[in-house]
Amino acid sequence: MDRFEQLIDTMQTAWNAGDADKWAEVFSSDVEFVNIFGAYRNGRENIRNSHRAIFNGIYKDSHNEFSIEKIRELAPGLHSLLVFSKLVHKDGGHDGRMTMIVDETSGKPQIMWFHNCFVTIPKHRASQADPGSAKQGR
């Protein structure tokens, strides 16, 4: 498992355990974060607190599966990731797509910018939608 797969696996494991502390660990202290409803937050502590609330609310006992669709190196030690998510929760579920910028210049990959959105059309993997967009930088 490479470093990006490990990062996404940590996120998935934390989500499925409802562990806001573990979830927050993957984000930089000054992360910029837009959630699936469009709410903007910044900072790891805000991410921890907001996820603690949803893990005890609508997403309590939910299950999320993440899969990396695309990786692009933006600069040495800086990568963008496109990640598909499939969430099942007590009120149903939905698909989502997360875009993140991961900074690994300090040695440990951390998400410094994150945006999440609902997927309202049938899933088309990035590699299917654009033949030139296969996973890169791995």
N, C-alpha and C positions, 0 to 999 in steps of 0.2 A: 504494500500500500504506500503510495507516494505522499508527500507532505500535504497536498491539497485534498486528497482523499481522506487523510487523517483528520484534517480540519473539519471537513464536512461530516465525517463519521462522529466526531466529537459533538458537533451541533445536533445531529440526529439523535444520538444517545442521550444528550442532555434534554432535548425536547421530549422524547418518549418517556423519560424518567420524571418530567416536570421539574427539572432541576435548574432554577434560574441562575444560581451561582455558577454552575458549570457552563451554562449557555453564555453567560456574560464574559467568561474567561477568554473566548475566542476573539473578542472585540478590543480594539485599542482604547486607551483611556479617554481619548477625544473623538471617538467614532461619530460619524454623521449617519443617521439612521432614519429611513422612511418606512413605516410599516405598511402592511397590505391594505389598510384603509386610508393611507395617505398622510397619517400623522407623522410629524417630524420630531425627532428626539436627537439629542447629542449627549455623548458621554456614556461610558460603560455603566455607571451607577444608574442612570435613567433606564438603560436597557435592562439591567438586572431587576429594577423595581417594576417596570411595566410588564416584564415577562413573569415575575412572581405573581402579579395580579391575574394575568390571563391563564397561567398554569393552575391557579386556584379558582378560576371562573369558567368561561366558555370552553377553554381548551384543557380542562382537567381530565386526566385519563385519555387524552387524545393520542393518536399515533400518526407520525409523519415520516415519510420516506423521501430522502433527498438523492438526486443523481446529477452529477456534473455533466453539463452539455457542452461547455466550451471553456477553454482557458486561453488567455492571450497575454503574452508578456508585454507590458507597457514601457518598462524601463528595467534596468537591472534591479532585481529584488522587489519589483512592483508588478502585480498581475491582476487582470480582471477575470472574474469567474462568472459564468452563467449557470445557474443551478435550478433544476426543476424540483418542485415539491408536490407530494400527494398527501393531503391531510385528511384524516377521518376523525371526527369528533362527535360529541353527543347529539348535536343538532344536524348532523349530516357530514359534510366535508366539502373540500374544494381542491383544485389544483392551483399552484402558484409558480411563479418564476422569480428567482432572486438574482439580482446583479450585485456583485460586490467587488471592491478593490481590496486586495490583500497586500500588505506591506510585510516583507520578511527581511528588511535591511538590518533589523536588530537581532536576527538569528531565528526568532520564533515567529511563524506566520500569524499575523493578526489582521482582522478586518478593520479597515479604517473608514470605509464608506460602504453603505448597504442600502439597497432599495428592493422592496418586495411588491409584487402585484398579483392580482387574480389572473388566472388563465381562463378566459371565457369561451375559447374556441377549442376544438379537439387538439390534443397534444401533437405538435410537430417538433421533433427534436431539431435543434439548431443545425445539426449536420444534414438533416433531411431537407430543411427549408433552404439551405444555402450549401451546395456541395463543397464550397471552398472554406467552410467554417469548421472543419474537423478540429478536435482537441489539439491545442498547440502548447508548446512550452513545457512538455512533460518528458 
